Amino acid sequence: MSIKYGAPELAVLSSFDNLIGSVGTCGMKDNFGFIYHEPGGIADRAHQFPLSEIVETESHLFRADVDQWLALRARDNGSVLLEGVGTRRLDITEQGVFFEGDEGTQITAEYVVDAGGRGSPVAATLGLRTTDGLQTMSKSIFTHMTGVTPFDDITALEAPRQWHTGTLHHVFDGGWMWVIPFDNNKKSSNPLCSVGITWRIDDGDEKPKPNPEQAFADFLATYPEIGKQFEHAENTREWVSAGRLQYTATQTVGDRWCLTSNAAGFIDPLFSRGMQNTAAVVDRLAERLIEQFRGGFTPKTFDDIEQMQSSLIKENDFIVGNAFRSFTDYRLWNAWFRVWQVNQVTGTMRTERRLRQITELAAAQGNTSAPLPRIDVAPGAGLDGFIDAFYQKSDQIMDSYWRKKISLESAVSEFDTLFAHVDFVPPSFGLTDMSQPYFDIDMDKVASAVAWARTARPGIRELYLGGLPASEG
């Protein structure tokens, strides 16, 4: 988007090294780590997916400061920034949009983009909120802490990267816990660590936990190894206790309005999909709005954005909801982790291919303010067509297990068979090898993947040759 729209500020978010000089309170993220725990035990099973040399190192975004930095950059570029203005009235008609703030501010506009999350003013005004059709059911508690001990200092489990330099997930039967440090790099000035637990709702009780501090203490008593991380930890803010996290909207796009990402719907923080999905939606919406305003804005429903957001929510619900089910047994989680990784790897290939196309178009166009021509659909817009059957079969296995139509042993066996027949992931990545817990995709493995892709079937060949950096040679 930085290249495409001539917005260099956005490139700051593209890697930790780019970001830390502008927002010094963020942490680094060089892996996704998952530790599987049994009550009272010492963990000896884990997964880790290091972020490959294919892509840049990501960041733990300290959202308060990142969001402020972006808002100020928008103001620098001509936006009017009004903070702390609640909504008294919002009218959306064929003629335009009228907003009145609770302190009297009045704004008229031709279009409104609502990024208000769960509390979206547009969703509230139009009565759009719903949970219909969502599989995932979870609730959460979370806070910020100081003094959290790196798990590397506690565990004997070794992986390609330190657990503390990535996003750490403690997985257990019934849910998962996150430990996201903002102080895991010497360049960061932030002493905080984001800590939270999300539980699957099995009993139908969607209300928030009434005493989050006690719930946290009970959890650490059940999993004392995790408790060692928090022996010297202190809260820096009150616990937040949230009831059922999931919601969506009956409609996400109208003639004069659009709900973006978390205003359109939310599933669960598992797998960190929020910013990824938001970027895809913002990119598509920006294309359409620029086209409309350049030619004179006319009210128009952007049906492809509606379809895209619906697909993103559905995809996330599928991945996350079944992950919660898989947590009941390590072997099942070991299988589902790979379903998620197939989704991540193929999505990364599409994103890298898109970046390459945009870079080449911008270079060919030179120094001009003319918009770049559209290319293929934004990455992440639904399940990849050529692996639909794989996703459908994996969903069927998990659903049959959950409904007790098949046994745990049968479910694990069916996943073994499913992965044995996968032909759309490079063998060198090791994702379909059920005995492999860590995936460190170095450039040697990338080179092997390129050689494999050159002989792969149509669709697969283009996906990987378009996304793998070594393919340029």
Residue, then its C-alpha position, 0 to 999 in steps of 0.5 A: m500500500s505504501i508503494k501503491y498509494g504513495a504513502p511512505e508512512l505505511a512502509v514504517l509498519s512493514s518490519f520491526d527495523n523500520l518501525i522501531g525508530s518511529v515508534g520505540t515502544c513496539g516489540m519484535k516478532d520473529n516467530f509464532g510459538f505454541i507450547y502444549h500443556e497438561p494440568g500440573g505437568i511440565a510441557d514437552r510438546a511444542h510447535q514453532f513457526p519462525l518467520s522465514e527469510i522470505v519475509e521481513t521480521e514482524s512486530h508486536l505493535f503497541r497499538a496505543d502508540v502505533d495508532q497515535w503515530l499513524a493518526l498524526r501522520a494522517r493529520d500531517n497530510g491534511s486530515v482533520l483529527l477530532e479525538g474523544v468525540g462521541t456520537r449523538r446522531l448519525d444519518i446516512t441517506e441517498q444525499g450523504v452522511f450527517f454526523e453530530g457529536d455529543e458536544g455539538t460537532q457537526i460533519t457532513a460527508e459523502y462517505v463514512v468508513d467506520a473502523g470503530g471495532r465492536g462499538s461501531p457507531v454505524a453498526a449500532t445506528l443501523g442495527l447490524r450486529t449479529t452472531d448468526g452463523l459463527q462457530t467459534m465461542s470464546k471469552s477472555i481476560f487480559t491486561h498489561m504486566t511488567g516483570v514477566t519472565p521469558f519462558d526460555d528461562i523456564t523450559a527445556l524445550e528448544a526451538p529454532r528461535q527463542w520463545h520470547t522473541g515471538t508471540l508465545h501461545h500456551v495451549f491447553d484443553g479448553g483454550w489458550m493464553w498469549v504472552i506478547p512482550f514489548d520489551n524483547n529487543k534492546k531497541s524497545s523502550n517499553p517494559l510492558c508485556s500483553v497477557g491474556i487467556t481465552w477460554r472456549i465456551d462449552d456451557g453456553d455462558e457468554k457472560p464475562k468472568p466476574n473475577p478475572e484476577q481470581a480466574f488468572a490465579d486459578f489458571l496458574a495454579t492448574y498450570p504451575e509451569i506457566g505460573k513460573q513466568f509470573e512469579h515476579a509479574e505485576n499488573t500495570r492496568e486493571w484486568v479486562s474481562a470480556g464476554r463472548l468475543q465473536y460478532t459480525a454484521t448482517q451487512t458490512v457495506g452500504d451506498r454511503w458507508c463501509l465497516t472495516s475489519n473489526a467493525a465488520g466482525f471479530i472472531d478471536p485473537l488466536f493466530s493474529r489475523g486482525m491487522q492482516n485482514t484489516a490491511a486487505v480490506v483497507d487496500r480494496l476499499a481505498e482502490r474503490l473510493i479513489e476511483q469514485f472520488r476522482g470521477g465524481f462520487t456517486p453512491k455505490t455499493f461495493d459488492d466485492i468488498e462485502q463478499m471479501q469481508s464475509s469471506l475473511i470472517k468465514e475463513n477466520d471462524f473456520i480456522v480458529g473455531n476448529a483450533f479450539r476443538s483441536f486443543t482437546d488432544y495434542r495429536l489433533w492440535n498437531a494436525w490442525f496446526r498444519v491446516w493453519q500453516v497451509n493457510q499461512v504459507t499460501g496466503t504469504m505467497r499471494t501477498e509476496r506475489r502482489l508486492r512484486q507486481i505492485t513494485e514492478l508496476a510502480a517502477a514502470q510508471g515512474n514519477t507520476s501521481a496517476p493511480l496504478p492499474r488494478i491487479d488480482v484480488a487482495p490476498g486473504a480474500g477467502l479460501d484459496g480455490f485450489i485447496d478448497a477440497f483440503y479445507q472442506k475435508s479437514d473441517q469435516i474430520m474435525d466436525s465429525y470428531w466434535r459431534k462424536k461421529i468418529s473417535l479421536e483415533s479415527a480423526v487423527s488417522e484421517f488427518d494422517t491420510l489427508f496430509a499424506h496426499v497433499d501436493f500443493v505445499p513444497p515438501s522441503f517446508g516440512l509442513t505435512d510431516m506430522s513428526q516435525p514440530y518446527f518449521d525454519i524455512d531457510m533459503d536452502k529450503v526455498a531453493s528446493a521449493v522453487a525447483w519443486a514448483r517448476t514441475a507442480r501443476p498449474g495454479i500451484r506453480e504460478l502461486y509459488l514461482g510468483g511468491l518465492p524470492a529465489s524464483e527471480g533467478 
